Amino acid sequence: MGANLDAASDVRRARGVAAYARIFEVPDDQVPAAMASRVGPVFAEEAFQFAGGAAWADPALTGRDRSLAIITALVSQEVSGMANPFVHVELLSTDRDRARSFYGEVFDWDFTEVPRTDSPYIWLDTGGNPSANIIESPIAGEDGPFWLPYVRVDDLRATLGAIRSRGGTVVRELEEVSGMGSFAIVRDPLGATLGLLQPPEGPLVG
């Protein structure tokens, strides 16, 4: 069983490295160093596994560490080649436990509780890209619960400036989350809401 999992992991990694070789326009053997310089060697391996197929190489990675690794791996990659790709979706809810029960029963989704002192949330185990979670939010109380997609950006402050200059508004100002990067929530001139996510500069810690 273990040998089969190791072999499957090796196949996924090889596919992931090949995908990044096309993105970075470098030979396969230069990809690990190129990715490690962006997100660190540990999470570079997570990114290769995601790019090569939805699975987890290390069964010991659980709880908060697993959730943070998922986010870092996803936001660090642009396998589709799309500039500023969609990388995450979040349900802003007024009752996260009720929402969890509904979606779990209807779609047979698996969830993991992620403890956080400020605002605990529920992680949806998508097994791939994009990642997803459920969280209680005051925004949901104002507008009603809704699913919010997030776009990955390289410079969140500059992006917020561009949004404002073109008639958009910032619903939630830039906020830094330790180990997870920075995020903000905006609306376009027509009123559509969108999340923005800038990944951390280096590998996650803690």
C-alpha positions in Angstrom: 0.0 0.0 0.0 2.8 2.4 1.0 4.8 1.7 -2.1 1.7 2.3 -4.3 1.1 5.7 -2.6 4.8 6.6 -3.1 4.7 5.7 -6.8 1.5 7.7 -7.3 3.1 10.7 -5.5 6.1 10.5 -7.8 3.9 10.5 -10.9 2.0 13.5 -9.6 5.2 15.3 -8.8 6.6 14.6 -12.3 3.5 15.9 -13.9 3.5 19.0 -11.7 7.2 19.8 -12.4 6.5 19.5 -16.1 3.5 21.9 -15.8 5.7 24.5 -14.1 8.5 24.0 -16.6 6.0 25.2 -19.3 5.0 28.2 -17.1 8.5 29.2 -16.1 9.9 28.3 -19.6 12.9 26.4 -18.1 14.0 22.8 -18.2 12.4 20.4 -15.8 15.5 20.1 -13.7 15.5 23.8 -13.0 11.9 24.0 -11.8 12.4 22.9 -8.1 14.9 25.7 -7.5 12.6 28.2 -9.3 9.6 27.3 -7.2 11.5 27.0 -4.0 12.8 30.6 -4.5 9.1 31.7 -4.5 7.5 29.7 -1.7 10.2 27.7 0.0 11.1 24.0 -0.7 8.5 22.4 1.5 5.5 24.2 -0.1 7.1 23.9 -3.5 6.6 20.2 -3.2 2.9 20.8 -2.2 2.5 22.9 -5.3 4.0 20.2 -7.5 1.5 17.7 -6.1 -1.4 20.0 -6.8 -0.3 20.7 -10.3 0.2 17.0 -11.0 -3.1 15.9 -9.5 -5.3 16.4 -6.5 -3.9 14.4 -3.7 -1.8 14.7 -0.5 1.7 13.3 -0.4 2.2 13.5 3.3 -0.5 11.9 5.5 1.1 13.4 8.6 0.1 16.9 7.4 -3.1 17.6 9.3 -5.2 20.3 10.9 -4.1 23.9 10.7 -0.7 23.0 9.0 -2.6 21.1 6.3 -5.0 24.0 5.7 -2.2 26.5 5.5 -0.2 24.3 3.2 -3.2 24.0 0.9 -3.6 27.8 0.7 0.1 28.4 0.0 0.3 25.7 -2.6 -2.8 26.9 -4.4 -2.0 30.6 -4.5 1.6 30.0 -5.5 0.7 28.3 -8.8 -0.7 29.5 -12.1 -1.0 26.2 -13.9 -3.8 27.5 -16.2 -1.5 30.2 -17.5 -4.2 32.8 -16.6 -2.9 36.1 -15.3 -4.2 36.7 -11.8 -6.2 33.4 -11.6 -9.1 32.5 -9.4 -7.6 30.5 -6.5 -10.1 30.4 -3.7 -13.8 30.6 -3.0 -15.3 31.4 0.4 -18.9 31.2 1.7 -19.6 34.3 3.8 -22.4 33.0 6.0 -24.5 34.1 9.0 -24.5 30.5 10.4 -21.4 28.5 9.4 -22.6 25.3 11.2 -25.9 25.3 9.5 -24.2 25.9 6.2 -21.8 23.1 6.8 -24.6 20.7 7.5 -26.5 21.7 4.4 -23.6 21.4 1.9 -22.3 18.3 3.6 -25.7 16.5 3.3 -26.5 17.8 -0.2 -23.1 17.4 -1.9 -21.4 14.9 0.4 -18.6 17.4 1.1 -15.9 16.8 3.8 -15.0 19.6 6.1 -12.3 20.4 8.6 -12.6 22.8 11.5 -9.8 25.3 11.6 -9.3 26.9 15.0 -8.5 30.6 15.0 -8.8 33.0 17.9 -10.3 35.8 15.9 -12.7 34.0 13.6 -12.7 30.2 13.4 -13.7 28.8 10.0 -14.5 25.6 8.3 -12.2 24.3 5.6 -13.8 22.4 2.6 -11.6 19.5 1.5 -11.7 20.1 -2.3 -8.6 18.0 -2.9 -7.5 20.4 -5.6 -7.8 23.9 -7.1 -9.5 26.1 -6.0 -9.5 25.9 -2.3 -12.7 26.8 -0.3 -14.0 27.5 3.2 -17.0 28.7 5.2 -16.8 31.6 7.6 -19.2 33.8 9.5 -18.9 37.4 8.3 -20.5 40.7 9.1 -20.7 41.3 5.3 -23.1 38.3 5.0 -25.3 40.1 7.6 -25.4 43.2 5.4 -25.9 41.6 2.0 -27.1 38.1 2.8 -24.9 35.0 2.7 -23.0 34.5 -0.6 -20.1 32.7 -2.2 -17.1 34.9 -2.8 -14.4 34.0 -5.3 -10.8 35.2 -4.7 -8.3 36.3 -7.4 -4.6 36.0 -6.8 -2.6 39.2 -7.2 1.1 40.0 -6.9 0.7 43.5 -5.5 -2.5 43.9 -3.5 -2.0 47.6 -2.6 -1.4 48.5 -6.3 -4.5 46.5 -7.3 -6.6 48.3 -4.8 -5.4 51.6 -6.2 -6.3 50.5 -9.7 -9.8 49.4 -8.6 -10.4 52.8 -6.9 -9.1 54.8 -9.9 -11.5 52.9 -12.2 -14.7 53.4 -10.1 -14.6 50.4 -7.9 -14.8 50.4 -4.1 -13.1 48.6 -1.3 -15.5 46.8 0.9 -12.8 45.4 3.3 -9.4 47.0 3.4 -6.2 45.1 3.1 -5.6 42.8 6.0 -2.5 40.7 6.6 -3.0 37.2 8.0 0.1 35.6 9.5 1.4 32.8 7.3 -1.3 33.2 4.7 -0.5 36.5 3.0 -2.9 39.5 2.6 -6.5 39.8 1.4 -9.1 42.4 0.7 -12.7 42.5 -0.6 -13.8 44.9 -3.4 -16.8 45.7 -5.6 -16.6 46.6 -9.3 -18.5 49.7 -10.5 -21.6 47.6 -11.2 -21.7 46.2 -7.6 -20.2 42.7 -8.1 -18.1 41.6 -5.1 -14.7 40.0 -5.4 -12.0 38.9 -3.1 -8.3 39.5 -3.7 -5.5 37.4 -2.3 -1.7 38.1 -2.3 0.3 35.1 -1.2 3.1 35.5 1.5 6.6 36.3 0.3 8.1 33.1 1.8 7.1 29.8 3.2 4.6 29.5 6.0 5.7 29.4 9.6 4.0 28.4 12.9 
